[in-house]
Amino acid sequence: MGSMIEINDTLQLTKEQGFPFELDLEHHLKTPYVAEDFDGKIFEFRNKPKIRIYHVPPIRNFLVENKAGKWIYWGLVHILEVHHDYTAQTTGGKFTILYIYSPDEMKKAQELVDRNKETKFF
């Protein structure tokens, strides 16, 4: 007997799941953020469907905002903690931001690391 565990290299979140409200796309496109803007800040995520595990530091995970099914690649994070709710079959945890993509890098990231036309934002 076994169980289904999903291994992720991407932390893809909606605002409801904990994508940082501090990361505003319109602001970033005009005045780009940098990772240093978030030094020392720990973010939390919650209610990711399924039981998932993520790469642990020093390995990075991609940070992706899910806006109405379209993915915006924001940069790189380290997952600090993961919590599983086995009854609800959800995952939550904490992360820090390692790197924020420039607007040009954001626009190119989906093509370089994903290539899924259905989730393409830019």
TAGI-V649750 format. One record per backbone hydrogen bond with DSSP energy under -1.0 kcal/mol. CO is the residue of the C=O (numbers start at 1). NH is the residue of the N-H. If there is no record, write none. Layout:
CO,NH ; CO,NH
//
This chain:
6,53 ; 9,62 ; 11,64 ; 13,66 ; 14,19 ; 15,18 ; 17,46 ; 20,23 ; 22,24 ; 24,28 ; 25,29 ; 26,30 ; 27,31 ; 34,37 ; 35,38 ; 36,39 ; 38,41 ; 43,95 ; 45,93 ; 48,91 ; 51,6 ; 53,8 ; 56,59 ; 61,77 ; 62,11 ; 63,74 ; 63,75 ; 64,13 ; 65,72 ; 67,70 ; 70,67 ; 72,65 ; 74,101 ; 75,63 ; 76,98 ; 76,99 ; 77,61 ; 78,96 ; 81,94 ; 83,92 ; 85,89 ; 85,90 ; 89,50 ; 90,85 ; 91,48 ; 92,83 ; 93,45 ; 94,80 ; 94,81 ; 95,43 ; 96,78 ; 99,76 ; 102,106 ; 103,107 ; 104,108 ; 105,109 ; 108,112 ; 109,113 ; 110,114 ; 110,115 ; 119,71
//
